[in-house]
Structures are given as structure tokens and as C-alpha cells.
Amino acid sequence: MKKTTVLICDDSMAVHESLTTYLRADGIAVISVRDGESALKQLCSNDIDLVILDLMLPDMPGTDVCREIRKYSAVPIIMLSAKSEEMDRIIGLELGADDYVTKPYSPREVSVRVQTILRRLRAPDEKKMLSFAEMNIFPDAYEVYVEGEKIDLTPKEVEILAYLVANAGRVLSREQILSAIWGYNYYGDTRAVDTQIKRLRQKLPRKKHFMIRSVYGIGYKLEAI
């Protein structure tokens, strides 16, 4: 059975040592790098299950690394930052990060968040399915199919789409989506929802019998057309 592998990209040795101790105690293999270029190379040459990515790196910003990763991979990303400003959280979420942790933090807390994300991605033997028009979603397996063709989505995009399908026809506010998908309150960060919805619209096939409609001043709803 393949061992779960987490890639840590941070220029601080203390971060690597503390997180590695907790992750290995949970049975997770760790690959450590200290710059963005090395992180991208490791992702291309290894089977990585999750990335822990610092925002401030010596060679390139963590946001640029995240942007490059999202061009070809849906691997879950947890961003670390010494900054606590709202805009940094917004940028991380808009780029497709799955979680955002502000330094200083508890290594145990990060390990728990890693386990939570990985647990969501592990598919059970029997797949639960949500259906709407030509679309079938397997939330536990993080798979989406439209007319039998698999759509390449990130974990967060799948979760948002599944939430919309489960509430098809209902208008969902941005705050509702944030609370349901991220599990805790990113107050004021509703632009992240807009960005994720924009990506979903770009990736989902057009001219089908469903659409994600914007409801001015409120949020979004999935409806049949």
C-alpha cells in the first residue's frame, strides 16, 4: 500500500523539524524543500498527496508557486504565512489553496488539518453519488462526470459543486458557501467564492442542461435550463 506523502516547502528549518515530527508520528512520509523551484520539481518527480506551502520563499512568492501548481495539479495545498492580513488569505484562497494557516501556529493543529483534508480525499469502497442534469458527482471520491466524461477539478471545486447540487434551486449566499466548505468563518473573504465559481464555470462543459446562476447581491444557485 502506498504511503501518504506530504511536501513541505518552507525556508525555516524549525518549521520543517516541527511539522515533520508530527506528520511522521501519524505515519506520513515527508519531503522537505526550502524554495519554490525545488517544490515544483518535486511535484513533477514524486507522487505527492498534499503540499504545505509557505507564502514567503527566497526565490519566488508562495502565491506564484501555488499558481504554477494549479496549472497542472489539483493536489491539496495548505498555505503558511507570517502575515495575518485579510488580503493574504483572500489571495491564497483565490489561487486555489485548500486551507490557510497563520504563523505562529501549533504544529499539531497543522497536522490535524492535513489529516482532515486527506481523510476527505480517501474514497470508500462504495461511492455516494449526487446527480443533476447530465452531471454525476462522487463527493467521497472527489470525482465529477458530465455525460460520462471526467472533469478535472480541485478538491475545493468539487466540494463547492457538490454543495450546489445538494441545494439545487436554492440561492446560497457567499457566506453560506464559505462556512459549509471551509468549515470555519473566513469573514470578509467572499471573493474567494467568486473565484472558485468562475473556475467551475470555465471547467464545466457549456450547452448542458444546468448552469450556476449569479444572484445579484446574494450569491449563487444551481438550476436546470
PyRosetta script that sets phi, psi and omega in degrees:
from pyrosetta import init, pose_from_sequence

init()
pose = pose_from_sequence("MKKTTVLICDDSMAVHESLTTYLRADGIAVISVRDGESALKQLCSNDIDLVILDLMLPDMPGTDVCREIRKYSAVPIIMLSAKSEEMDRIIGLELGADDYVTKPYSPREVSVRVQTILRRLRAPDEKKMLSFAEMNIFPDAYEVYVEGEKIDLTPKEVEILAYLVANAGRVLSREQILSAIWGYNYYGDTRAVDTQIKRLRQKLPRKKHFMIRSVYGIGYKLEAI")
pose.set_psi(1, 131.7)
pose.set_omega(1, -178.9)
pose.set_phi(2, -64.9)
pose.set_psi(2, 135.5)
pose.set_omega(2, 178.9)
pose.set_phi(3, -83.0)
pose.set_psi(3, 137.7)
pose.set_omega(3, 177.8)
pose.set_phi(4, -63.8)
pose.set_psi(4, 134.2)
pose.set_omega(4, -177.8)
pose.set_phi(5, -124.6)
pose.set_psi(5, 129.7)
pose.set_omega(5, 177.3)
pose.set_phi(6, -114.1)
pose.set_psi(6, 133.6)
pose.set_omega(6, 175.9)
pose.set_phi(7, -98.7)
pose.set_psi(7, 122.7)
pose.set_omega(7, 176.6)
pose.set_phi(8, -104.7)
pose.set_psi(8, 123.6)
pose.set_omega(8, 176.9)
pose.set_phi(9, -119.4)
pose.set_psi(9, 103.7)
pose.set_omega(9, -177.4)
pose.set_phi(10, -157.5)
pose.set_psi(10, 144.5)
pose.set_omega(10, -179.0)
pose.set_phi(11, -89.4)
pose.set_psi(11, 4.3)
pose.set_omega(11, 179.5)
pose.set_phi(12, -100.7)
pose.set_psi(12, 121.8)
pose.set_omega(12, 177.7)
pose.set_phi(13, -62.9)
pose.set_psi(13, -36.2)
pose.set_omega(13, -179.5)
pose.set_phi(14, -61.4)
pose.set_psi(14, -38.9)
pose.set_omega(14, 178.1)
pose.set_phi(15, -63.6)
pose.set_psi(15, -46.2)
pose.set_omega(15, 179.8)
pose.set_phi(16, -60.3)
pose.set_psi(16, -46.0)
pose.set_omega(16, -176.3)
pose.set_phi(17, -64.7)
pose.set_psi(17, -46.6)
pose.set_omega(17, -176.6)
pose.set_phi(18, -67.8)
pose.set_psi(18, -46.2)
pose.set_omega(18, -178.9)
pose.set_phi(19, -68.5)
pose.set_psi(19, -38.8)
pose.set_omega(19, 179.5)
pose.set_phi(20, -61.5)
pose.set_psi(20, -40.6)
pose.set_omega(20, 179.3)
pose.set_phi(21, -58.0)
pose.set_psi(21, -47.2)
pose.set_omega(21, -177.9)
pose.set_phi(22, -72.0)
pose.set_psi(22, -41.6)
pose.set_omega(22, -178.1)
pose.set_phi(23, -66.7)
pose.set_psi(23, -42.3)
pose.set_omega(23, 178.6)
pose.set_phi(24, -66.0)
pose.set_psi(24, -32.8)
pose.set_omega(24, 176.3)
pose.set_phi(25, -64.1)
pose.set_psi(25, -25.8)
pose.set_omega(25, 177.2)
pose.set_phi(26, -90.6)
pose.set_psi(26, 7.7)
pose.set_omega(26, 177.6)
pose.set_phi(27, 82.3)
pose.set_psi(27, 20.8)
pose.set_omega(27, -177.8)
pose.set_phi(28, -103.7)
pose.set_psi(28, 133.0)
pose.set_omega(28, 174.7)
pose.set_phi(29, -78.6)
pose.set_psi(29, 146.5)
pose.set_omega(29, -175.8)
pose.set_phi(30, -126.4)
pose.set_psi(30, 134.8)
pose.set_omega(30, 169.9)
pose.set_phi(31, -115.2)
pose.set_psi(31, 127.0)
pose.set_omega(31, -176.0)
pose.set_phi(32, -112.1)
pose.set_psi(32, 132.7)
pose.set_omega(32, 172.9)
pose.set_phi(33, -137.1)
pose.set_psi(33, 161.4)
pose.set_omega(33, -175.0)
pose.set_phi(34, -117.3)
pose.set_psi(34, 2.8)
pose.set_omega(34, 179.0)
pose.set_phi(35, -146.4)
pose.set_psi(35, 162.4)
pose.set_omega(35, -174.8)
pose.set_phi(36, -66.2)
pose.set_psi(36, -39.6)
pose.set_omega(36, -179.5)
pose.set_phi(37, -61.1)
pose.set_psi(37, -42.0)
pose.set_omega(37, 178.8)
pose.set_phi(38, -65.7)
pose.set_psi(38, -36.6)
pose.set_omega(38, 178.6)
pose.set_phi(39, -61.9)
pose.set_psi(39, -45.1)
pose.set_omega(39, -179.8)
pose.set_phi(40, -63.5)
pose.set_psi(40, -38.4)
pose.set_omega(40, 178.9)
pose.set_phi(41, -66.6)
pose.set_psi(41, -41.2)
pose.set_omega(41, 179.3)
pose.set_phi(42, -64.5)
pose.set_psi(42, -36.9)
pose.set_omega(42, 179.0)
pose.set_phi(43, -65.9)
pose.set_psi(43, -32.3)
pose.set_omega(43, -179.9)
pose.set_phi(44, -77.5)
pose.set_psi(44, -25.4)
pose.set_omega(44, -173.6)
pose.set_phi(45, -108.2)
pose.set_psi(45, -6.1)
pose.set_omega(45, -178.2)
pose.set_phi(46, -132.8)
pose.set_psi(46, 157.6)
pose.set_omega(46, 177.1)
pose.set_phi(47, -89.3)
pose.set_psi(47, 93.6)
pose.set_omega(47, -175.6)
pose.set_phi(48, -96.6)
pose.set_psi(48, 133.7)
pose.set_omega(48, -179.2)
pose.set_phi(49, -93.7)
pose.set_psi(49, -24.6)
pose.set_omega(49, -178.0)
pose.set_phi(50, -162.3)
pose.set_psi(50, 146.8)
pose.set_omega(50, 179.3)
pose.set_phi(51, -117.7)
pose.set_psi(51, 131.3)
pose.set_omega(51, 169.8)
pose.set_phi(52, -105.0)
pose.set_psi(52, 115.6)
pose.set_omega(52, -166.7)
pose.set_phi(53, -125.2)
pose.set_psi(53, 122.1)
pose.set_omega(53, 177.5)
pose.set_phi(54, -77.1)
pose.set_psi(54, 144.9)
pose.set_omega(54, -179.5)
pose.set_phi(55, -74.3)
pose.set_psi(55, -34.5)
pose.set_omega(55, -176.5)
pose.set_phi(56, -106.3)
pose.set_psi(56, 105.7)
pose.set_omega(56, -179.7)
pose.set_phi(57, -119.8)
pose.set_psi(57, 156.7)
pose.set_omega(57, -174.6)
pose.set_phi(58, -68.9)
pose.set_psi(58, -29.8)
pose.set_omega(58, -174.1)
pose.set_phi(59, -102.6)
pose.set_psi(59, -31.9)
pose.set_omega(59, -179.1)
pose.set_phi(60, -158.0)
pose.set_psi(60, 149.0)
pose.set_omega(60, -179.7)
pose.set_phi(61, -61.9)
pose.set_psi(61, 147.1)
pose.set_omega(61, 177.2)
pose.set_phi(62, -59.7)
pose.set_psi(62, -28.7)
pose.set_omega(62, 177.9)
pose.set_phi(63, -64.3)
pose.set_psi(63, -37.1)
pose.set_omega(63, 177.9)
pose.set_phi(64, -68.5)
pose.set_psi(64, -37.6)
pose.set_omega(64, 177.5)
pose.set_phi(65, -63.2)
pose.set_psi(65, -45.2)
pose.set_omega(65, 179.1)
pose.set_phi(66, -60.8)
pose.set_psi(66, -42.5)
pose.set_omega(66, 179.9)
pose.set_phi(67, -62.5)
pose.set_psi(67, -41.9)
pose.set_omega(67, 179.2)
pose.set_phi(68, -65.9)
pose.set_psi(68, -41.7)
pose.set_omega(68, 179.4)
pose.set_phi(69, -60.3)
pose.set_psi(69, -43.0)
pose.set_omega(69, -176.1)
pose.set_phi(70, -69.9)
pose.set_psi(70, -11.3)
pose.set_omega(70, 176.5)
pose.set_phi(71, -70.5)
pose.set_psi(71, -24.7)
pose.set_omega(71, -175.6)
pose.set_phi(72, -138.7)
pose.set_psi(72, -3.7)
pose.set_omega(72, -175.4)
pose.set_phi(73, -141.4)
pose.set_psi(73, 144.1)
pose.set_omega(73, 175.5)
pose.set_phi(74, -102.7)
pose.set_psi(74, 15.7)
pose.set_omega(74, -178.5)
pose.set_phi(75, -55.9)
pose.set_psi(75, 136.5)
pose.set_omega(75, 179.0)
pose.set_phi(76, -60.9)
pose.set_psi(76, 142.0)
pose.set_omega(76, -179.3)
pose.set_phi(77, -129.0)
pose.set_psi(77, 127.7)
pose.set_omega(77, 170.2)
pose.set_phi(78, -108.4)
pose.set_psi(78, 121.7)
pose.set_omega(78, -179.0)
pose.set_phi(79, -95.4)
pose.set_psi(79, 137.9)
pose.set_omega(79, 176.2)
pose.set_phi(80, -110.9)
pose.set_psi(80, 142.4)
pose.set_omega(80, 179.3)
pose.set_phi(81, -155.3)
pose.set_psi(81, 143.6)
pose.set_omega(81, 173.2)
pose.set_phi(82, -80.2)
pose.set_psi(82, -11.4)
pose.set_omega(82, 179.6)
pose.set_phi(83, -88.1)
pose.set_psi(83, 144.5)
pose.set_omega(83, -179.7)
pose.set_phi(84, -119.7)
pose.set_psi(84, 3.8)
pose.set_omega(84, -177.9)
pose.set_phi(85, -64.1)
pose.set_psi(85, 148.0)
pose.set_omega(85, -178.8)
pose.set_phi(86, -58.1)
pose.set_psi(86, -38.5)
pose.set_omega(86, -175.9)
pose.set_phi(87, -62.5)
pose.set_psi(87, -35.4)
pose.set_omega(87, 179.0)
pose.set_phi(88, -64.8)
pose.set_psi(88, -40.7)
pose.set_omega(88, 177.8)
pose.set_phi(89, -64.3)
pose.set_psi(89, -42.7)
pose.set_omega(89, -179.5)
pose.set_phi(90, -60.3)
pose.set_psi(90, -47.1)
pose.set_omega(90, -178.6)
pose.set_phi(91, -60.9)
pose.set_psi(91, -44.9)
pose.set_omega(91, 179.7)
pose.set_phi(92, -59.9)
pose.set_psi(92, -43.7)
pose.set_omega(92, -179.6)
pose.set_phi(93, -70.4)
pose.set_psi(93, -37.8)
pose.set_omega(93, 179.4)
pose.set_phi(94, -64.3)
pose.set_psi(94, -33.1)
pose.set_omega(94, -178.6)
pose.set_phi(95, -77.8)
pose.set_psi(95, -9.2)
pose.set_omega(95, 176.8)
pose.set_phi(96, 109.4)
pose.set_psi(96, 10.5)
pose.set_omega(96, 175.4)
pose.set_phi(97, -65.8)
pose.set_psi(97, 146.2)
pose.set_omega(97, -178.7)
pose.set_phi(98, -88.9)
pose.set_psi(98, -22.7)
pose.set_omega(98, 179.6)
pose.set_phi(99, -156.4)
pose.set_psi(99, 164.6)
pose.set_omega(99, -176.1)
pose.set_phi(100, -144.1)
pose.set_psi(100, 123.8)
pose.set_omega(100, -178.0)
pose.set_phi(101, -123.5)
pose.set_psi(101, 130.4)
pose.set_omega(101, -178.3)
pose.set_phi(102, -96.2)
pose.set_psi(102, 131.6)
pose.set_omega(102, 174.7)
pose.set_phi(103, -75.7)
pose.set_psi(103, 148.6)
pose.set_omega(103, -5.1)
pose.set_phi(104, -74.2)
pose.set_psi(104, 150.7)
pose.set_omega(104, -177.4)
pose.set_phi(105, -141.1)
pose.set_psi(105, 166.5)
pose.set_omega(105, 175.4)
pose.set_phi(106, -87.3)
pose.set_psi(106, 124.6)
pose.set_omega(106, 176.7)
pose.set_phi(107, -56.0)
pose.set_psi(107, -33.1)
pose.set_omega(107, 178.0)
pose.set_phi(108, -64.3)
pose.set_psi(108, -38.8)
pose.set_omega(108, 178.7)
pose.set_phi(109, -62.7)
pose.set_psi(109, -43.5)
pose.set_omega(109, 179.3)
pose.set_phi(110, -63.8)
pose.set_psi(110, -41.3)
pose.set_omega(110, 178.7)
pose.set_phi(111, -61.2)
pose.set_psi(111, -40.3)
pose.set_omega(111, 178.7)
pose.set_phi(112, -64.7)
pose.set_psi(112, -40.6)
pose.set_omega(112, 179.4)
pose.set_phi(113, -66.3)
pose.set_psi(113, -37.7)
pose.set_omega(113, 175.6)
pose.set_phi(114, -59.7)
pose.set_psi(114, -48.5)
pose.set_omega(114, -179.1)
pose.set_phi(115, -62.7)
pose.set_psi(115, -38.0)
pose.set_omega(115, 179.9)
pose.set_phi(116, -63.5)
pose.set_psi(116, -46.0)
pose.set_omega(116, 179.3)
pose.set_phi(117, -65.0)
pose.set_psi(117, -44.6)
pose.set_omega(117, -178.9)
pose.set_phi(118, -65.0)
pose.set_psi(118, -37.3)
pose.set_omega(118, 179.6)
pose.set_phi(119, -63.5)
pose.set_psi(119, -37.7)
pose.set_omega(119, 178.5)
pose.set_phi(120, -65.3)
pose.set_psi(120, -30.1)
pose.set_omega(120, -176.2)
pose.set_phi(121, -84.3)
pose.set_psi(121, -16.2)
pose.set_omega(121, -178.6)
pose.set_phi(122, -79.6)
pose.set_psi(122, 117.7)
pose.set_omega(122, -176.2)
pose.set_phi(123, -80.6)
pose.set_psi(123, 135.9)
pose.set_omega(123, 174.9)
pose.set_phi(124, -75.4)
pose.set_psi(124, 172.6)
pose.set_omega(124, -179.3)
pose.set_phi(125, -63.1)
pose.set_psi(125, -39.4)
pose.set_omega(125, 179.2)
pose.set_phi(126, -105.6)
pose.set_psi(126, 127.2)
pose.set_omega(126, -175.3)
pose.set_phi(127, -92.3)
pose.set_psi(127, 126.9)
pose.set_omega(127, 171.3)
pose.set_phi(128, -76.8)
pose.set_psi(128, 140.4)
pose.set_omega(128, -177.2)
pose.set_phi(129, -127.7)
pose.set_psi(129, 137.8)
pose.set_omega(129, 171.0)
pose.set_phi(130, -112.9)
pose.set_psi(130, 137.9)
pose.set_omega(130, -178.4)
pose.set_phi(131, -128.6)
pose.set_psi(131, 144.3)
pose.set_omega(131, 174.1)
pose.set_phi(132, -155.6)
pose.set_psi(132, 120.8)
pose.set_omega(132, -176.7)
pose.set_phi(133, 52.5)
pose.set_psi(133, -126.2)
pose.set_omega(133, -178.6)
pose.set_phi(134, -86.0)
pose.set_psi(134, 6.3)
pose.set_omega(134, -171.5)
pose.set_phi(135, -105.6)
pose.set_psi(135, 134.1)
pose.set_omega(135, 173.9)
pose.set_phi(136, -122.2)
pose.set_psi(136, 130.0)
pose.set_omega(136, -179.5)
pose.set_phi(137, -120.4)
pose.set_psi(137, 132.0)
pose.set_omega(137, 173.6)
pose.set_phi(138, -110.0)
pose.set_psi(138, 90.0)
pose.set_omega(138, -172.1)
pose.set_phi(139, -58.7)
pose.set_psi(139, -40.6)
pose.set_omega(139, -177.0)
pose.set_phi(140, -70.1)
pose.set_psi(140, -27.5)
pose.set_omega(140, 179.2)
pose.set_phi(141, -96.3)
pose.set_psi(141, -5.9)
pose.set_omega(141, -178.4)
pose.set_phi(142, 56.6)
pose.set_psi(142, 49.6)
pose.set_omega(142, 179.8)
pose.set_phi(143, -127.6)
pose.set_psi(143, 138.9)
pose.set_omega(143, 178.1)
pose.set_phi(144, -129.1)
pose.set_psi(144, 132.1)
pose.set_omega(144, 178.8)
pose.set_phi(145, -127.0)
pose.set_psi(145, 138.3)
pose.set_omega(145, 172.9)
pose.set_phi(146, -122.0)
pose.set_psi(146, 115.9)
pose.set_omega(146, -174.5)
pose.set_phi(147, 51.9)
pose.set_psi(147, 41.8)
pose.set_omega(147, 176.0)
pose.set_phi(148, 83.9)
pose.set_psi(148, -8.9)
pose.set_omega(148, -179.9)
pose.set_phi(149, -95.2)
pose.set_psi(149, 126.3)
pose.set_omega(149, -179.0)
pose.set_phi(150, -71.7)
pose.set_psi(150, 134.2)
pose.set_omega(150, 179.4)
pose.set_phi(151, -103.3)
pose.set_psi(151, 128.9)
pose.set_omega(151, -177.4)
pose.set_phi(152, -81.8)
pose.set_psi(152, 104.1)
pose.set_omega(152, -179.1)
pose.set_phi(153, -125.2)
pose.set_psi(153, 153.8)
pose.set_omega(153, 174.3)
pose.set_phi(154, -75.7)
pose.set_psi(154, 161.9)
pose.set_omega(154, 179.0)
pose.set_phi(155, -54.4)
pose.set_psi(155, -43.3)
pose.set_omega(155, -179.3)
pose.set_phi(156, -66.5)
pose.set_psi(156, -37.0)
pose.set_omega(156, 177.8)
pose.set_phi(157, -64.3)
pose.set_psi(157, -39.5)
pose.set_omega(157, 177.3)
pose.set_phi(158, -64.3)
pose.set_psi(158, -43.6)
pose.set_omega(158, -179.1)
pose.set_phi(159, -62.8)
pose.set_psi(159, -42.5)
pose.set_omega(159, 178.8)
pose.set_phi(160, -65.0)
pose.set_psi(160, -44.0)
pose.set_omega(160, -179.9)
pose.set_phi(161, -63.7)
pose.set_psi(161, -42.2)
pose.set_omega(161, 178.2)
pose.set_phi(162, -62.5)
pose.set_psi(162, -38.5)
pose.set_omega(162, 178.8)
pose.set_phi(163, -65.5)
pose.set_psi(163, -40.4)
pose.set_omega(163, 177.3)
pose.set_phi(164, -65.0)
pose.set_psi(164, -41.9)
pose.set_omega(164, 179.2)
pose.set_phi(165, -64.7)
pose.set_psi(165, -43.3)
pose.set_omega(165, 179.8)
pose.set_phi(166, -63.3)
pose.set_psi(166, -22.5)
pose.set_omega(166, 179.9)
pose.set_phi(167, -119.4)
pose.set_psi(167, 32.6)
pose.set_omega(167, -176.9)
pose.set_phi(168, -53.8)
pose.set_psi(168, 134.9)
pose.set_omega(168, 179.7)
pose.set_phi(169, 89.6)
pose.set_psi(169, -15.6)
pose.set_omega(169, 179.0)
pose.set_phi(170, -94.7)
pose.set_psi(170, 143.5)
pose.set_omega(170, 174.4)
pose.set_phi(171, -83.3)
pose.set_psi(171, 122.7)
pose.set_omega(171, -179.5)
pose.set_phi(172, -110.7)
pose.set_psi(172, 127.7)
pose.set_omega(172, 178.6)
pose.set_phi(173, -73.6)
pose.set_psi(173, 160.2)
pose.set_omega(173, 177.3)
pose.set_phi(174, -60.6)
pose.set_psi(174, -38.1)
pose.set_omega(174, 179.4)
pose.set_phi(175, -64.9)
pose.set_psi(175, -38.6)
pose.set_omega(175, 176.9)
pose.set_phi(176, -61.9)
pose.set_psi(176, -42.8)
pose.set_omega(176, -179.2)
pose.set_phi(177, -66.2)
pose.set_psi(177, -43.5)
pose.set_omega(177, 177.9)
pose.set_phi(178, -58.5)
pose.set_psi(178, -48.5)
pose.set_omega(178, -178.0)
pose.set_phi(179, -63.3)
pose.set_psi(179, -41.8)
pose.set_omega(179, -176.8)
pose.set_phi(180, -71.2)
pose.set_psi(180, -37.8)
pose.set_omega(180, -172.5)
pose.set_phi(181, -90.0)
pose.set_psi(181, -44.1)
pose.set_omega(181, -178.6)
pose.set_phi(182, -87.2)
pose.set_psi(182, -18.0)
pose.set_omega(182, 172.9)
pose.set_phi(183, 85.1)
pose.set_psi(183, -8.4)
pose.set_omega(183, 174.9)
pose.set_phi(184, -152.8)
pose.set_psi(184, 170.1)
pose.set_omega(184, -164.9)
pose.set_phi(185, -84.5)
pose.set_psi(185, 113.3)
pose.set_omega(185, 170.2)
pose.set_phi(186, -97.5)
pose.set_psi(186, 66.4)
pose.set_omega(186, -173.6)
pose.set_phi(187, -57.7)
pose.set_psi(187, 128.5)
pose.set_omega(187, 177.6)
pose.set_phi(188, 88.9)
pose.set_psi(188, -4.9)
pose.set_omega(188, -175.7)
pose.set_phi(189, -99.9)
pose.set_psi(189, 32.7)
pose.set_omega(189, -173.6)
pose.set_phi(190, -69.1)
pose.set_psi(190, -13.6)
pose.set_omega(190, 175.7)
pose.set_phi(191, -62.4)
pose.set_psi(191, -27.9)
pose.set_omega(191, 178.3)
pose.set_phi(192, -61.6)
pose.set_psi(192, -37.9)
pose.set_omega(192, 177.6)
pose.set_phi(193, -64.0)
pose.set_psi(193, -44.8)
pose.set_omega(193, 179.8)
pose.set_phi(194, -58.6)
pose.set_psi(194, -41.4)
pose.set_omega(194, -179.5)
pose.set_phi(195, -66.1)
pose.set_psi(195, -42.5)
pose.set_omega(195, 179.9)
pose.set_phi(196, -64.9)
pose.set_psi(196, -40.8)
pose.set_omega(196, 178.3)
pose.set_phi(197, -64.0)
pose.set_psi(197, -41.1)
pose.set_omega(197, 178.4)
pose.set_phi(198, -59.3)
pose.set_psi(198, -42.8)
pose.set_omega(198, 179.4)
pose.set_phi(199, -65.8)
pose.set_psi(199, -40.6)
pose.set_omega(199, 178.2)
pose.set_phi(200, -60.2)
pose.set_psi(200, -44.9)
pose.set_omega(200, -179.8)
pose.set_phi(201, -61.8)
pose.set_psi(201, -36.3)
pose.set_omega(201, 179.8)
pose.set_phi(202, -70.5)
pose.set_psi(202, -33.4)
pose.set_omega(202, -174.7)
pose.set_phi(203, -88.1)
pose.set_psi(203, -31.0)
pose.set_omega(203, -179.1)
pose.set_phi(204, -75.2)
pose.set_psi(204, 141.1)
pose.set_omega(204, 179.9)
pose.set_phi(205, -61.5)
pose.set_psi(205, 145.3)
pose.set_omega(205, 177.2)
pose.set_phi(206, -91.0)
pose.set_psi(206, 173.7)
pose.set_omega(206, 179.4)
pose.set_phi(207, 59.2)
pose.set_psi(207, 39.5)
pose.set_omega(207, 172.7)
pose.set_phi(208, -111.4)
pose.set_psi(208, 176.6)
pose.set_omega(208, -175.6)
pose.set_phi(209, -93.3)
pose.set_psi(209, 38.3)
pose.set_omega(209, 174.2)
pose.set_phi(210, -153.4)
pose.set_psi(210, 157.0)
pose.set_omega(210, 176.5)
pose.set_phi(211, -156.0)
pose.set_psi(211, 152.5)
pose.set_omega(211, 172.8)
pose.set_phi(212, -95.7)
pose.set_psi(212, 108.4)
pose.set_omega(212, -175.2)
pose.set_phi(213, -94.9)
pose.set_psi(213, 137.9)
pose.set_omega(213, 173.9)
pose.set_phi(214, -82.6)
pose.set_psi(214, 135.2)
pose.set_omega(214, 176.0)
pose.set_phi(215, -112.9)
pose.set_psi(215, 108.8)
pose.set_omega(215, -170.6)
pose.set_phi(216, -53.0)
pose.set_psi(216, 128.7)
pose.set_omega(216, 176.2)
pose.set_phi(217, 78.8)
pose.set_psi(217, -3.4)
pose.set_omega(217, -177.1)
pose.set_phi(218, -123.7)
pose.set_psi(218, -68.9)
pose.set_omega(218, -175.7)
pose.set_phi(219, 176.8)
pose.set_psi(219, -123.9)
pose.set_omega(219, -173.3)
pose.set_phi(220, -143.9)
pose.set_psi(220, 158.2)
pose.set_omega(220, 171.2)
pose.set_phi(221, -147.5)
pose.set_psi(221, 148.7)
pose.set_omega(221, 175.6)
pose.set_phi(222, -95.0)
pose.set_psi(222, 128.4)
pose.set_omega(222, -178.6)
pose.set_phi(223, -141.3)
pose.set_psi(223, 156.5)
pose.set_omega(223, 177.4)
pose.set_phi(224, -81.0)
pose.set_psi(224, 147.7)
pose.set_omega(224, 178.9)
pose.set_phi(225, -134.3)
pose.dump_pdb("model.pdb")
